[in-house]
Amino acid sequence: MHITVDKSCLAELRQLVVKTCGGMLSFMRIEAVDHAERMKVWLCVTEPALRLTMDAVMRLLPAAEFGRISQGKSL
């Protein structure tokens, strides 16, 4: 899944994701967009962590924008 936030919220988002997902987080990728005023964050989390993460982000960072959510490929 990917989430876009203002750069001022990036640290809070990272802490929230790590606290919420713990070991269910496989990776987090961050890319600056809009002249580095906003950050796009890709998360790879397990299925149980998906809803927990979305709920926590919507509650604490209501201005965050959710992008596409896709299922990972099994190896």
Summary of the structure (lengths in Angstrom):
residues: 75
radius of gyration: 11.8
end to end distance: 18.8
largest distance: 36.6
contacts: 195
relative contact order: 0.30
helix: 43%
strand: 32%
